[in-house]
């Protein structure tokens, strides 16, 4: 049964954030709110966490995981951002955008795309998500909490609990969130390609 944590969406209680981060550091899997929708998250070195996400989502090895980062400096440690793309990414963060970029050697091979060696990165505009990543001190490996056969992700913690209570270690409730995943922008080929239109406005691209 998952631990259920109520964390204030504007002023996150650090003691509760610390509890969630402790579970992450122990290799656990959490469900947490972002500025777009709920996400599943684990640490970079949690091989079991990645496999659990794949099982819950029922996705294969080509699934693009996302590194949820605290700031642009942290993002730059894990992906290669060319000069032409720097301003575009910088001006769109924080926000509901995921950028597909070439991964650096800091990213474990098991979580980057097996052929393209790319990975998704984003900086969410959500206090709780930011507090989690900042306290952890490294990105959270994440995937949209979208279950097979469902059109939309769950929007509230109690719904996540009903669906996945025994498959997660922590569920964070910060009130209702959106049900639209991030807009995914693929920059890995040198051009701007909208891979998925979601919560982020695509007109800026």
N, C-alpha and C positions, 0 to 999 in steps of 0.2 A: 504494500500500500504506500502510495506517495505521501511525502510530507507536504502539507498545504500551508503556504506562507502568504499572508496578507501584507503587501508592501504598498505604501502610499505612492500614488503616481507622480506627485509633485515634489514631495519631501520624503524620499525613501528612508526608512528606518535602517540604520547601518547594521544593527544587530541581526536583522532578518536577511539583509544582503549578505552578511558574513556567513550565515547558515547555508545559504544557497551556494556560495562560492566554495565553502568547505566540501560540500557534496560533489561539486565539479572537480575539485582537486583530488578527490578520492576515486575519480573515474566514473562518477554518476552521470545520469541524463536528466535534464530539466526541461520543463515547458515554461516559457517566459514571454511577456508581452513586448511588442515593439511598436514603432510608429506606423506600421502597416497592419500587422496581424500577429497572432501567436506564432512562436517558433520553438523548435526543439533544439537543444544545445548541449554540447559536451566540450572537453578540452582537446587541444591539438594532439596530445599523446594518448588519448583514450581510444584505442582500437575497438574495444567492446562498445563504446558509446556510438561510434560510427556505424557499427554493424546493427546496433539496436535501432538507430534512425532508419537505416535501410530496410529493416524488417517492418517497422511501423509504417513507413511510407510505401513500402513495396517497390523500391527503385533499384536499379542495377548499378554496375560499376561506372557507367558513364554519367551518373548523376552529378551535377555541379553543386558541391557544398559551398557555403558562404562563410567567410571569416568576418564576424561582426567585430569591428574595431572601435577603440575609444576615441581616436583622433587620426588626423592625416599622417602624422609622423609614424604612428604604429602601423597604419595601412601600408606605408612605403617600405616597411621591412619585409613584407610578404608578397608583394606584387611589383612588377616592373611597369612603371608609368612613364611613357615617352614624353618628351617636351610638348609635342602638339596636343597630347591628351591631358596634361597636367592641370591646366586651367579649367577644363571641362569637368573633370572629377572634383577638383577643389571647390568649384562654384556650386556643385550639386550635393555637397555634404556639409552638415548632416542632413539626412532626408530619406525618403522612401525609395531609394535607388540601390540596385546591386550592379556592380561593374565586373564584367568578365575580363580578366587581364592575365598575362603570363605570370606564372608563379615563380618566386625565387626559391633558392635551396632551403629556405626556412620552412617551407611547406612540405609536410610528409607526402611522399609519392602516393600513398594509399588514398589521399583525399583530394588530389588534383585529378583533372581529366586524364585518363590513361594515355590518350594519343596526343592531345593538344597541349598537355602540361599547363593548363590554365586553371584558375580558381576564381570564385566570386568573392568580392569584398564589398562591405558597406559600413557606413557610420550612421546608426539610427538616431533620430531626433526624439528620444524617449528617455526620461530621467532614470527609470528603473533599469532599462537595458544598459544605459551608459554607466550607471553605478556598478552593475555586475561586472562589466568588462574592465572598468577602472580598478575595481577591487581585486579582480583576478590577476591583472597585470599582463594579460595576453589576450588575443582574440578568442571569442567563443565560436567554435565550429557549429554552424547552424543550418537548418533547413526549415522551410515553411511547414507549419503543422497542418498539412492538408492530407487527409486520409483517403485511401482508395475508395472510389465510388462516391465521394463527397464533392459537391461543387464549390463549397466555401470552407475555409478554416473555421473552427469554433471561435466565438467572440468573447467568451467569459470563462473564468477559471473553473466554475462548477461544472460547465459542460465538458471541459478537458478532463476533469476528474471522473465524470460519468463514463467517458469514452476510454480513458487510458490509465486509470488509477493504478493498476497492477503492472503497468509497463514502464512507469516513470519513477524517479526517485524524489523529485520535487516538482510541485506545481505552484507557480507564482500568480497570485490574483492581485491586480492593480486596478480593478474595475473593467468595464467593457472596452474592447479594442476593435479596430477595423477588421474586415473580413477580406480585404483586397491585398494580395501579396505585392511585393515591391515591383517596380518597373525594372526590368533587366536590360542593361545596355552592354552589348558585346563590343569591346574595344581591342580584342586580342589580335585582330587581323589588320590593324592600322586604320580602319574606317569605323564609323559609328553605325552599329546595327542594333535596332531595337529587337531583342530576342523575345521579350514579353512586355506587353503594355499593362501596367498595373496601377498602383496608388500614386506613383510619381508622374507629373506632367511631362509628356514627351515633346511638347512644343519647343522646349529649350534646346533640343538637339536637332 
